[in-house]
Amino acid sequence: MGPIIIPNEAASPDSVILTLFRHFATRDILLVAVIRTGIRRYAEQIPAPPADDDLCGWLADLLVVTHRLNARNGQVFWDLVGVPDRVAYFSRASAHSVDICSE
């Protein structure tokens, strides 16, 4: 199912809700559709692993892309993944990281 477009910019909130629920029987089904679409669009922007051995270059590209995507998504991303204290999370992650690209 493609995006729902409401041509009338002056549409009332009630007409928007009716238009949405014409396509989605419940709020839960609407939420699932929104999350699936968001994850699909997110995944489409992730660079594919390289066919050659340049994993470090790919990893750098992957980190740049995921950082950009996550920064654009803002707080909602962190709310969905359930990381309430991002500073502590990244401190723990960096403490356990290994530099695989510094050979």
C-alpha positions, 0 to 999 in steps of 0.5 A: 500500500502506498502513501496516503495523500490528502489533496486538500491542505485545509482538510479538517483533523476529522477528515484526516482521521476518517481517511486514515481509518478507511485504509487501516481498521485500527490504530494498532494496524496503522502503527504497525504499517508506519513502523514497517514503512519506517524500518524499510526506508531506513534499511534501504539507506544502509550501504550494502557490505562490499564484495571486496575486503574493504570492511573498514571503509564499509564500516566507516560509511555504515556508521556515517549513514546510521548516525545521520539517520538516527540523528534525523529521527531524534528522540523517537529512535531512542524511545523505540530502542529503549535506551533511556540513558544514552551517555551511559550506553555509549560509554559502556559500548566504547569501553568494550570496543575494539579497533579493528581498522588500525592495522 
